[in-house]
Amino acid sequence: MADTVTEEKKGILLETGTNEFEIVEFSIGKVNYGINVAKVREVITRVPVTAMPEAHPYVDGFVSRCAARQSLLSIWRAASTSRRRMSCRTSS
């Protein structure tokens, strides 16, 4: 009986119309974040980052996974640069 109730509770988040969703929680430094599971393609463990000489300032490097290279972008750096540009435009 208890196993049936547990299974029912576990499966309810996968049903439509419940107004509930699952999130993946993670932390960067001391800040905690969460993202909807439906938006997550894959969760991986930390992998070494290879620097890219003469790369764009937003690019931290690349990681090699599954015989493919994926660029690692600094969203923080891009966002803070965009904020500075916007504040320069609005302060003129």
C-alpha positions as CSV (number, residue, x, y, z in Angstrom):
1,M,0.0,0.0,0.0
2,A,2.7,2.5,1.0
3,D,4.6,1.7,-2.2
4,T,1.6,2.4,-4.3
5,V,1.1,5.9,-2.7
6,T,4.8,6.7,-3.2
7,E,4.6,5.7,-6.9
8,E,1.4,7.8,-7.4
9,K,3.1,10.8,-5.8
10,K,6.2,10.3,-7.9
11,G,4.2,10.1,-11.2
12,I,2.0,13.1,-10.6
13,L,4.6,15.6,-11.7
14,L,4.7,13.9,-15.1
15,E,1.0,14.4,-15.7
16,T,-0.3,17.5,-17.6
17,G,-2.7,19.9,-16.0
18,T,-1.3,19.7,-12.4
19,N,0.3,23.2,-12.5
20,E,3.5,21.7,-11.1
21,F,6.9,21.3,-12.6
22,E,10.2,19.7,-11.7
23,I,13.4,21.8,-11.3
24,V,17.1,21.1,-11.3
25,E,18.8,22.9,-8.4
26,F,22.5,23.8,-8.5
27,S,24.8,26.4,-7.0
28,I,27.6,28.6,-8.3
29,G,29.7,29.9,-5.5
30,K,27.3,30.8,-2.7
31,V,24.3,31.5,-5.0
32,N,21.6,28.8,-5.5
33,Y,19.8,28.5,-8.8
34,G,17.0,26.4,-10.2
35,I,15.8,25.7,-13.8
36,N,12.8,23.9,-15.2
37,V,13.7,20.3,-16.1
38,A,11.9,20.7,-19.4
39,K,14.6,23.3,-20.4
40,V,17.5,21.1,-19.5
41,R,19.1,19.0,-22.2
42,E,21.8,17.3,-20.2
43,V,23.5,17.4,-16.8
44,I,27.2,16.7,-16.8
45,T,30.0,16.7,-14.2
46,R,32.7,19.3,-14.3
47,V,35.1,18.9,-17.3
48,P,38.4,20.6,-18.0
49,V,38.1,23.8,-20.0
50,T,40.7,24.4,-22.8
51,A,41.6,28.1,-23.4
52,M,41.2,29.5,-26.9
53,P,43.9,32.0,-27.9
54,E,42.5,35.2,-29.5
55,A,38.9,34.2,-28.7
56,H,36.2,36.8,-28.2
57,P,36.2,38.2,-24.6
58,Y,32.9,36.4,-23.8
59,V,34.4,33.0,-24.7
60,D,36.2,31.2,-21.7
61,G,37.3,28.3,-23.9
62,F,35.9,25.0,-25.0
63,V,35.2,21.6,-23.6
64,S,35.5,18.3,-25.5
65,R,32.6,15.9,-25.1
66,C,31.3,13.0,-27.1
67,A,33.8,13.6,-29.9
68,A,32.6,17.2,-30.3
69,R,33.9,20.6,-29.0
70,Q,31.5,22.9,-27.4
71,S,32.3,26.6,-26.7
72,L,32.0,27.8,-23.1
73,L,30.6,31.3,-23.0
74,S,30.6,33.6,-20.0
75,I,27.0,34.8,-19.7
76,W,28.0,36.9,-16.7
77,R,30.7,38.8,-18.7
78,A,28.4,39.3,-21.6
79,A,25.5,40.6,-19.4
80,S,27.7,42.9,-17.4
81,T,29.2,44.4,-20.6
82,S,25.7,44.9,-22.0
83,R,24.6,46.6,-18.8
84,R,27.6,49.0,-19.0
85,R,26.8,49.8,-22.6
86,M,23.2,50.4,-21.8
87,S,24.0,52.7,-18.9
88,C,26.4,54.7,-21.1
89,R,23.6,55.2,-23.7
90,T,21.1,56.3,-21.1
91,S,23.4,58.6,-19.2
92,S,24.3,60.7,-22.3
